[in-house]
Amino acid sequence: MHSETDTVRKILTELGDTWAIVGLSANQDRAAYGVAQVLQRFGKRIVPVHPKAETVHGEQGYASLADIPFPVDVVDVFVNSDLAGPVADEAVSIGAKAVWFQLGVIDDAAYERTRGAGVEMVMNRCPAIEIPALR
């Protein structure tokens, strides 16, 4: 079995560049806003997913993962841990290659279900911290 560090590297470098960011809105005070900016700077296409479906960083937003009309590689989850499991399940159902739970987002059962479905996953990590370290 490979380490979580290997999984982080694989998600950031091998699994594709379209990242749906669940919980991303135009609120600049939220962590998702800054993380999305970093991902863009490193060449990722961000897709805001938020009930308001706002355009963020120039990218069209969608109200849910199911509303996105193109394939998504990674689903980055910025919601409370008690809401994160259903998002992980939806990510699997839309065919995402990976699910990323942000710092502080932890759901062990969702992790097991997602990995059991053959989808890569990390929990309680931040891609904006990890991606510059890959260089």
N, C-alpha and C positions, 0 to 999 in steps of 0.2 A: 504494500500500500504506500502511495506517495504521501509526502508531508503536506501540511497546509500551505507551507511556503511554495511548494511545487504547484499546488492548485492555484494559488494567487498568481504566480507567474504565468501559468497556462491560460487562465481567464484573461489576463491583461495583454498577453502577446499572441495567443494562438486561436482564440475562439471567435474572433470577429470584432468589428468596430461599431456596431449599432447597440447602444445602451439605452434601454428604457429606464427612466429614473422615477420610481413611484414615490410620490410625495413632493415632487419638484414643482414649485410655483414661482411666481414673479417676486415673492417676498425675499428681498436681499438679505434679511437678517437670519434666514434659515440656513443650516449647514448644507442642505442639498444644493442651494444656489451656487455656493463657492465650489463645492465638489464638482458640479456639472461643468463649471468654467475650467477647472483643471483638466478634466477628461477631454474637453474640447481642445484645449491647448496641446494635448498629447495625441490628437488626431481621431478621437472618438466622435461618432455622431450621437448626440444625445436626443432622447425623445421624452419630453416631459409627460408624466402621467399623474393627473391630479383631477379631482372632481370639477374644478374650474376650467380645465382644459386650456390654460393660458399658454401663449407663446412665450418661451423663455430662451434667452441667448440666441434669438433668431430662429428657433426651431418650434414648429407647430406642436401644440400640446393635445393630448387625448384624455378623455375622462376615465378610461380603463385600458388595461392591457389588451382586452378583446377588441377594442376600437381601433387599434393600430393596424393600418392596411398593408403592412409589409413585414417581412421577418425581423425578429429581434434576436440578437445574439446573447445579450446579458441583461438581466433584470436586477437593477440596483434598488434596494428597498430601504426607504427612509420613513417608515411608519413605526408606531409603537409595537413592541414585541407581541402584544396580544392580538394585533391585527396582521402580523407579518405572515403567519402560516397560510391563510387563504391566498395571499399574494404569491407565495412560493408555489402553491398548487396551481394557480392560474398561469404562472410562468411556465410550469411544466406542460400545461394543457395547450399553450400557444406554440410550443416547440422551442422555447429558449434553450440555449446550450449551457447556460449557467445562471445561478441565482447568487446575489451578493447581499448579505444582510450587513448593514452599516454598523459602526461602533455603537454598542449598547442595544442592538437588536439581536435577541437570542430566542430561539425556539427549537429545542433539541428534536422534538417530534417532527417538525417541518423539515429539519435538516435530514433526518433519517428517511422521510418520505421522498424528498427531492433526490438524494443520493441513490435511493432504491429504484427510482425511475430512470437512473442513468444520467442524471444531470449534475454537472459540477456545482459545488456550493462552498462558500465560505461565510462565516458568521463573525460579527463583532470585529470587523476590520474596516479600514477606509481606503478606497482605491486612490484617493488623492494623496495619501501618505505613501502607499505602496508603489504607485507607478513611477514617481521620480527616482525611487531607489533601484529600479530595474535598469536604469541607464548606466 
